[in-house]
């Protein structure tokens, strides 16, 4: 079995087809690769909130970054949704012959709660103080590494433990970046419902194929919506290769690793710059 570790972030947004991703991942793990998986839960949380009659709201910061508004009622719904997705993924991998360990509790990731969030509402900046989201401060890398060393695939939910023992909603892309950095991963693959960074969001053929990590600032203006957090995750991971790609096709993980999507790398060869 290889000693190299890779991290996969499987998006939780609407339109993400997890089945081919998990089949693809399972095949690579059975072949001897070591992968940790971090997943999202946004669509599942939205659907559960709708069923509960709780409106889904978002916060948009002055810089354009968006996040879920997680009040006291929503954190309960969010954690339930995240746990359900976590169990589904772990069960699917087990059915594919992979020993997966679901980590849906908040004690794997540590975070500091946002007690005063600056958000823009109706053109005005307001301060939000009742949100249960947080900034990631650490991850239990020893636990993840122990599971990987035992031939297990850790499956991590995007829920963290705050300094006061509260459950916090955290960004899954940043959680995956934190895991990749802590584990010294070779590659972080972020698969979602978009094919990568696009120069024109209405044109899938405008995909940016390669970005040097040192050039990320120049590409930031192209990022819209959730893509802003994915570029932030690429920057914060600090590893040699981050891939942003979609979940389409029969083998989306293989396609991403073979050159699909947007590759953010520490060194970009001349041929890649001109591609």
ZAGUVEX-23481 format. One record per residue (C-alpha): residue number from 1; chain; x, y, z. Coordinates in nm, 2 decimals. Last residue first. Layout:
<rs>
+-----+------+--------+--------+--------+
| pos | unit |     px |     py |     pz |
+-----+------+--------+--------+--------+
| NUM |    A |      X |      Y |      Z |
...
+-----+------+--------+--------+--------+
</rs>
This chain:
<rs>
+-----+------+--------+--------+--------+
| pos | unit |     px |     py |     pz |
+-----+------+--------+--------+--------+
| 275 |    A |  -0.30 |   2.53 |  -2.28 |
| 274 |    A |  -0.03 |   2.79 |  -2.29 |
| 273 |    A |   0.05 |   2.78 |  -1.92 |
| 272 |    A |   0.04 |   2.40 |  -1.93 |
| 271 |    A |   0.31 |   2.38 |  -2.20 |
| 270 |    A |   0.52 |   2.62 |  -2.00 |
| 269 |    A |   0.51 |   2.41 |  -1.69 |
| 268 |    A |   0.32 |   2.53 |  -1.38 |
| 267 |    A |   0.48 |   2.49 |  -1.04 |
| 266 |    A |   0.29 |   2.50 |  -0.71 |
| 265 |    A |  -0.02 |   2.37 |  -0.87 |
| 264 |    A |  -0.38 |   2.48 |  -0.91 |
| 263 |    A |  -0.54 |   2.24 |  -1.16 |
| 262 |    A |  -0.88 |   2.34 |  -1.29 |
| 261 |    A |  -1.10 |   2.06 |  -1.42 |
| 260 |    A |  -0.98 |   1.75 |  -1.60 |
| 259 |    A |  -0.61 |   1.66 |  -1.62 |
| 258 |    A |  -0.59 |   1.29 |  -1.55 |
| 257 |    A |  -0.66 |   1.34 |  -1.17 |
| 256 |    A |  -0.99 |   1.51 |  -1.26 |
| 255 |    A |  -1.09 |   1.24 |  -1.50 |
| 254 |    A |  -1.00 |   0.97 |  -1.25 |
| 253 |    A |  -1.22 |   1.13 |  -0.99 |
| 252 |    A |  -1.51 |   1.18 |  -1.23 |
| 251 |    A |  -1.52 |   0.82 |  -1.35 |
| 250 |    A |  -1.86 |   0.77 |  -1.52 |
| 249 |    A |  -1.91 |   1.13 |  -1.62 |
| 248 |    A |  -2.01 |   1.44 |  -1.42 |
| 247 |    A |  -1.89 |   1.52 |  -1.07 |
| 246 |    A |  -1.71 |   1.84 |  -1.16 |
| 245 |    A |  -1.36 |   1.97 |  -1.11 |
| 244 |    A |  -1.14 |   2.18 |  -0.88 |
| 243 |    A |  -0.79 |   2.02 |  -0.84 |
| 242 |    A |  -0.54 |   2.12 |  -0.58 |
| 241 |    A |  -0.17 |   2.03 |  -0.62 |
| 240 |    A |   0.15 |   2.10 |  -0.43 |
| 239 |    A |   0.00 |   2.16 |  -0.09 |
| 238 |    A |  -0.05 |   2.48 |   0.11 |
| 237 |    A |  -0.41 |   2.40 |   0.18 |
| 236 |    A |  -0.49 |   2.76 |   0.25 |
| 235 |    A |  -0.46 |   2.88 |  -0.11 |
| 234 |    A |  -0.67 |   2.59 |  -0.26 |
| 233 |    A |  -0.93 |   2.65 |   0.01 |
| 232 |    A |  -0.95 |   3.02 |  -0.08 |
| 231 |    A |  -1.00 |   2.92 |  -0.44 |
| 230 |    A |  -1.28 |   2.69 |  -0.34 |
| 229 |    A |  -1.43 |   2.95 |  -0.11 |
| 228 |    A |  -1.45 |   3.20 |  -0.41 |
| 227 |    A |  -1.60 |   2.92 |  -0.62 |
| 226 |    A |  -1.90 |   2.92 |  -0.39 |
| 225 |    A |  -2.04 |   3.24 |  -0.55 |
| 224 |    A |  -1.84 |   3.37 |  -0.85 |
| 223 |    A |  -1.46 |   3.34 |  -0.90 |
| 222 |    A |  -1.32 |   3.53 |  -1.20 |
| 221 |    A |  -1.20 |   3.82 |  -0.99 |
| 220 |    A |  -0.98 |   3.57 |  -0.79 |
| 219 |    A |  -0.78 |   3.47 |  -1.09 |
| 218 |    A |  -0.50 |   3.73 |  -1.05 |
| 217 |    A |  -0.47 |   3.66 |  -0.68 |
| 216 |    A |  -0.41 |   3.29 |  -0.76 |
| 215 |    A |  -0.09 |   3.35 |  -0.95 |
| 214 |    A |   0.15 |   3.22 |  -0.68 |
| 213 |    A |  -0.04 |   2.89 |  -0.68 |
| 212 |    A |   0.02 |   2.86 |  -1.06 |
| 211 |    A |  -0.31 |   2.81 |  -1.23 |
| 210 |    A |  -0.40 |   2.55 |  -1.49 |
| 209 |    A |  -0.71 |   2.46 |  -1.69 |
| 208 |    A |  -0.92 |   2.77 |  -1.67 |
| 207 |    A |  -1.25 |   2.66 |  -1.82 |
| 206 |    A |  -1.41 |   2.88 |  -2.09 |
| 205 |    A |  -1.57 |   2.58 |  -2.26 |
| 204 |    A |  -1.83 |   2.56 |  -1.99 |
| 203 |    A |  -1.97 |   2.90 |  -2.10 |
| 202 |    A |  -2.23 |   3.07 |  -1.88 |
| 201 |    A |  -1.98 |   3.12 |  -1.59 |
| 200 |    A |  -1.74 |   3.30 |  -1.82 |
| 199 |    A |  -1.37 |   3.27 |  -1.73 |
| 198 |    A |  -1.46 |   2.94 |  -1.56 |
| 197 |    A |  -1.30 |   2.79 |  -1.25 |
| 196 |    A |  -1.39 |   2.42 |  -1.23 |
| 195 |    A |  -1.65 |   2.18 |  -1.39 |
| 194 |    A |  -1.93 |   2.30 |  -1.15 |
| 193 |    A |  -2.16 |   2.07 |  -0.94 |
| 192 |    A |  -1.87 |   1.98 |  -0.71 |
| 191 |    A |  -1.55 |   1.78 |  -0.68 |
| 190 |    A |  -1.26 |   1.92 |  -0.48 |
| 189 |    A |  -0.95 |   1.71 |  -0.52 |
| 188 |    A |  -0.66 |   1.77 |  -0.28 |
| 187 |    A |  -0.33 |   1.61 |  -0.39 |
| 186 |    A |  -0.01 |   1.50 |  -0.22 |
| 185 |    A |  -0.15 |   1.53 |   0.13 |
| 184 |    A |   0.07 |   1.65 |   0.42 |
| 183 |    A |  -0.19 |   1.52 |   0.66 |
| 182 |    A |  -0.24 |   1.86 |   0.83 |
| 181 |    A |  -0.25 |   2.05 |   0.50 |
| 180 |    A |  -0.49 |   1.81 |   0.33 |
| 179 |    A |  -0.72 |   1.81 |   0.64 |
| 178 |    A |  -0.72 |   2.19 |   0.66 |
| 177 |    A |  -0.80 |   2.21 |   0.28 |
| 176 |    A |  -1.08 |   1.96 |   0.33 |
| 175 |    A |  -1.23 |   2.17 |   0.61 |
| 174 |    A |  -1.19 |   2.48 |   0.40 |
| 173 |    A |  -1.39 |   2.31 |   0.12 |
| 172 |    A |  -1.65 |   2.19 |   0.38 |
| 171 |    A |  -1.71 |   2.54 |   0.52 |
| 170 |    A |  -1.80 |   2.51 |   0.89 |
| 169 |    A |  -2.13 |   2.49 |   1.08 |
| 168 |    A |  -2.07 |   2.49 |   1.45 |
| 167 |    A |  -2.17 |   2.27 |   1.74 |
| 166 |    A |  -2.11 |   2.43 |   2.07 |
| 165 |    A |  -1.87 |   2.32 |   2.34 |
| 164 |    A |  -1.76 |   2.67 |   2.44 |
| 163 |    A |  -1.45 |   2.67 |   2.22 |
| 162 |    A |  -1.65 |   2.55 |   1.92 |
| 161 |    A |  -1.67 |   2.19 |   1.79 |
| 160 |    A |  -1.69 |   2.15 |   1.42 |
| 159 |    A |  -1.93 |   2.01 |   1.16 |
| 158 |    A |  -1.85 |   1.96 |   0.79 |
| 157 |    A |  -1.87 |   1.58 |   0.80 |
| 156 |    A |  -1.56 |   1.36 |   0.77 |
| 155 |    A |  -1.54 |   1.02 |   0.61 |
| 154 |    A |  -1.21 |   0.85 |   0.71 |
| 153 |    A |  -1.12 |   0.57 |   0.47 |
| 152 |    A |  -0.97 |   0.28 |   0.67 |
| 151 |    A |  -0.66 |   0.07 |   0.60 |
| 150 |    A |  -0.54 |   0.09 |   0.96 |
| 149 |    A |  -0.28 |   0.35 |   0.86 |
| 148 |    A |  -0.56 |   0.56 |   0.72 |
| 147 |    A |  -0.75 |   0.54 |   1.05 |
| 146 |    A |  -0.45 |   0.63 |   1.25 |
| 145 |    A |  -0.38 |   0.92 |   1.01 |
| 144 |    A |  -0.73 |   1.06 |   1.06 |
| 143 |    A |  -0.71 |   1.03 |   1.43 |
| 142 |    A |  -0.37 |   1.19 |   1.45 |
| 141 |    A |  -0.49 |   1.47 |   1.21 |
| 140 |    A |  -0.75 |   1.58 |   1.46 |
| 139 |    A |  -0.83 |   1.91 |   1.29 |
| 138 |    A |  -0.76 |   2.27 |   1.38 |
| 137 |    A |  -0.87 |   2.63 |   1.40 |
| 136 |    A |  -1.16 |   2.63 |   1.16 |
| 135 |    A |  -1.35 |   2.96 |   1.15 |
| 134 |    A |  -1.71 |   2.92 |   1.28 |
| 133 |    A |  -2.08 |   2.90 |   1.22 |
| 132 |    A |  -2.36 |   2.92 |   1.47 |
| 131 |    A |  -2.49 |   3.26 |   1.39 |
| 130 |    A |  -2.66 |   3.48 |   1.65 |
| 129 |    A |  -2.44 |   3.79 |   1.63 |
| 128 |    A |  -2.50 |   3.93 |   1.28 |
| 127 |    A |  -2.36 |   4.28 |   1.22 |
| 126 |    A |  -2.51 |   4.48 |   0.93 |
| 125 |    A |  -2.36 |   4.64 |   0.62 |
| 124 |    A |  -2.63 |   4.81 |   0.40 |
| 123 |    A |  -2.71 |   4.74 |   0.04 |
| 122 |    A |  -3.03 |   4.55 |   0.12 |
| 121 |    A |  -2.84 |   4.33 |   0.35 |
| 120 |    A |  -2.46 |   4.31 |   0.35 |
| 119 |    A |  -2.30 |   4.10 |   0.62 |
| 118 |    A |  -2.04 |   4.16 |   0.89 |
| 117 |    A |  -2.04 |   3.86 |   1.13 |
| 116 |    A |  -2.00 |   3.92 |   1.50 |
| 115 |    A |  -1.97 |   3.61 |   1.72 |
| 114 |    A |  -1.82 |   3.38 |   1.46 |
| 113 |    A |  -1.75 |   3.07 |   1.66 |
| 112 |    A |  -1.39 |   2.94 |   1.68 |
| 111 |    A |  -1.34 |   2.60 |   1.53 |
| 110 |    A |  -1.21 |   2.25 |   1.61 |
| 109 |    A |  -1.26 |   1.96 |   1.37 |
| 108 |    A |  -1.28 |   1.59 |   1.47 |
| 107 |    A |  -1.50 |   1.66 |   1.78 |
| 106 |    A |  -1.81 |   1.78 |   1.59 |
| 105 |    A |  -1.95 |   1.43 |   1.53 |
| 104 |    A |  -2.01 |   1.30 |   1.18 |
| 103 |    A |  -1.69 |   1.09 |   1.15 |
| 102 |    A |  -1.80 |   0.79 |   0.93 |
| 101 |    A |  -1.54 |   0.52 |   0.91 |
| 100 |    A |  -1.50 |   0.35 |   0.57 |
|  99 |    A |  -1.37 |   0.00 |   0.51 |
|  98 |    A |  -1.41 |  -0.03 |   0.13 |
|  97 |    A |  -1.58 |  -0.32 |  -0.04 |
|  96 |    A |  -1.82 |  -0.12 |  -0.25 |
|  95 |    A |  -2.10 |  -0.18 |   0.00 |
|  94 |    A |  -1.88 |  -0.03 |   0.27 |
|  93 |    A |  -1.83 |   0.27 |   0.05 |
|  92 |    A |  -2.21 |   0.31 |   0.02 |
|  91 |    A |  -2.25 |   0.28 |   0.39 |
|  90 |    A |  -1.99 |   0.54 |   0.47 |
|  89 |    A |  -2.14 |   0.78 |   0.22 |
|  88 |    A |  -2.50 |   0.73 |   0.35 |
|  87 |    A |  -2.38 |   0.77 |   0.71 |
|  86 |    A |  -2.21 |   1.10 |   0.64 |
|  85 |    A |  -2.51 |   1.23 |   0.44 |
|  84 |    A |  -2.73 |   1.15 |   0.74 |
|  83 |    A |  -2.49 |   1.31 |   0.99 |
|  82 |    A |  -2.47 |   1.63 |   0.78 |
|  81 |    A |  -2.85 |   1.65 |   0.75 |
|  80 |    A |  -2.89 |   1.61 |   1.13 |
|  79 |    A |  -2.61 |   1.87 |   1.19 |
|  78 |    A |  -2.77 |   2.12 |   0.96 |
|  77 |    A |  -3.12 |   2.07 |   1.11 |
|  76 |    A |  -2.99 |   2.14 |   1.46 |
|  75 |    A |  -2.77 |   2.43 |   1.34 |
|  74 |    A |  -3.07 |   2.57 |   1.17 |
|  73 |    A |  -3.28 |   2.61 |   1.48 |
|  72 |    A |  -3.01 |   2.80 |   1.67 |
|  71 |    A |  -2.93 |   3.03 |   1.37 |
|  70 |    A |  -2.71 |   2.92 |   1.08 |
|  69 |    A |  -2.71 |   3.17 |   0.80 |
|  68 |    A |  -2.54 |   2.98 |   0.52 |
|  67 |    A |  -2.24 |   3.14 |   0.37 |
|  66 |    A |  -2.16 |   3.38 |   0.08 |
|  65 |    A |  -1.83 |   3.55 |   0.00 |
|  64 |    A |  -1.88 |   3.88 |  -0.18 |
|  63 |    A |  -1.61 |   4.09 |  -0.01 |
|  62 |    A |  -1.86 |   4.28 |   0.20 |
|  61 |    A |  -2.00 |   3.95 |   0.33 |
|  60 |    A |  -2.31 |   3.77 |   0.20 |
|  59 |    A |  -2.51 |   3.58 |   0.45 |
|  58 |    A |  -2.76 |   3.31 |   0.34 |
|  57 |    A |  -3.11 |   3.22 |   0.44 |
|  56 |    A |  -3.30 |   2.89 |   0.43 |
|  55 |    A |  -3.65 |   2.93 |   0.58 |
|  54 |    A |  -3.76 |   2.67 |   0.84 |
|  53 |    A |  -4.07 |   2.48 |   0.76 |
|  52 |    A |  -3.93 |   2.15 |   0.88 |
|  51 |    A |  -3.95 |   2.00 |   0.53 |
|  50 |    A |  -3.78 |   2.30 |   0.39 |
|  49 |    A |  -3.51 |   2.28 |   0.65 |
|  48 |    A |  -3.45 |   1.91 |   0.56 |
|  47 |    A |  -3.43 |   2.00 |   0.19 |
|  46 |    A |  -3.18 |   2.28 |   0.26 |
|  45 |    A |  -2.97 |   2.07 |   0.49 |
|  44 |    A |  -2.95 |   1.79 |   0.23 |
|  43 |    A |  -2.85 |   2.04 |  -0.04 |
|  42 |    A |  -2.58 |   2.20 |   0.18 |
|  41 |    A |  -2.43 |   1.88 |   0.32 |
|  40 |    A |  -2.06 |   1.88 |   0.21 |
|  39 |    A |  -1.81 |   1.60 |   0.23 |
|  38 |    A |  -1.46 |   1.53 |   0.35 |
|  37 |    A |  -1.29 |   1.21 |   0.23 |
|  36 |    A |  -0.95 |   1.08 |   0.33 |
|  35 |    A |  -0.77 |   0.87 |   0.07 |
|  34 |    A |  -0.50 |   0.61 |   0.07 |
|  33 |    A |  -0.43 |   0.42 |  -0.25 |
|  32 |    A |  -0.40 |   0.04 |  -0.26 |
|  31 |    A |  -0.60 |  -0.07 |  -0.56 |
|  30 |    A |  -0.90 |  -0.12 |  -0.33 |
|  29 |    A |  -0.87 |   0.25 |  -0.25 |
|  28 |    A |  -0.87 |   0.34 |  -0.62 |
|  27 |    A |  -1.18 |   0.13 |  -0.69 |
|  26 |    A |  -1.36 |   0.28 |  -0.39 |
|  25 |    A |  -1.29 |   0.63 |  -0.51 |
|  24 |    A |  -1.44 |   0.56 |  -0.86 |
|  23 |    A |  -1.74 |   0.40 |  -0.71 |
|  22 |    A |  -1.78 |   0.69 |  -0.47 |
|  21 |    A |  -1.75 |   0.95 |  -0.74 |
|  20 |    A |  -1.99 |   0.76 |  -0.97 |
|  19 |    A |  -2.26 |   0.76 |  -0.69 |
|  18 |    A |  -2.21 |   1.11 |  -0.56 |
|  17 |    A |  -2.40 |   1.29 |  -0.83 |
|  16 |    A |  -2.39 |   1.66 |  -0.74 |
|  15 |    A |  -2.69 |   1.85 |  -0.88 |
|  14 |    A |  -2.78 |   2.03 |  -0.56 |
|  13 |    A |  -2.48 |   2.10 |  -0.34 |
|  12 |    A |  -2.30 |   1.86 |  -0.11 |
|  11 |    A |  -1.96 |   1.86 |  -0.27 |
|  10 |    A |  -1.72 |   1.57 |  -0.23 |
|   9 |    A |  -1.39 |   1.69 |  -0.10 |
|   8 |    A |  -1.12 |   1.42 |  -0.17 |
|   7 |    A |  -0.79 |   1.41 |   0.02 |
|   6 |    A |  -0.48 |   1.23 |  -0.09 |
|   5 |    A |  -0.22 |   1.04 |   0.12 |
|   4 |    A |   0.10 |   0.89 |  -0.01 |
|   3 |    A |   0.22 |   0.59 |   0.19 |
|   2 |    A |   0.13 |   0.35 |  -0.09 |
|   1 |    A |   0.00 |   0.00 |   0.00 |
+-----+------+--------+--------+--------+
</rs>
